[in-house]
């Protein structure tokens, strides 16, 4: 029997509502060609030693300019879902920093920032993960793949959504068979020190704000004061820009 993605996730013990959230994320990744964050992740979930389908995240601080969330053992996908819904339900007056601890895995970050930008909010999101990337000079892994997503809304159509990691290939690509562990190095070739430096800075930022006891995430969400995307699209003369769908 060919089970749907949601049915496969429910078989791991997740409630239907949570399974639907996870399935939507994985299926969106598949549509965008991000197979490392797609359906291959379902089998990977089953290998997680501390998987707790009943765990629920909690918002422990709620201020207009600052929120803090604790995953409480829930998958990072489910924590991020609650965080994004909370921002959409009650956007900041101007700007808000959201810090999440015990927030892993978070999936492809553009999925979260796009939803905020679709609602007219600018968003920046980064997170930490297990050490995968060595220093460009070699040695043991020092930092995670350290993704960063930036989404900017636009009055003329879809938002611009940049979503990259600091790695030549992501760990998800390895899981999906699209890369090998030899590809888990900072991107850039002879300029890889730049990706390593940015990855290290982002990782330390998350650790400084979320703590070092578990993997975390930091989200900046803000109401834009200007609408720069339409002019940038005109200057691009039809070239594909980050986050454009269907390309």
Beta strands, then each sheet from edge to edge (+ up, - down):
strand 1: 58-62
strand 2: 66-70
strand 3: 95-101
strand 4: 121-127
strand 5: 133-135
strand 6: 138-143
strand 7: 148-154
strand 8: 157-164
strand 9: 217-223
sheet 1: 1+ 2- 3- 9+ 4- 7+ 8-
sheet 2: 5+ 6-
end
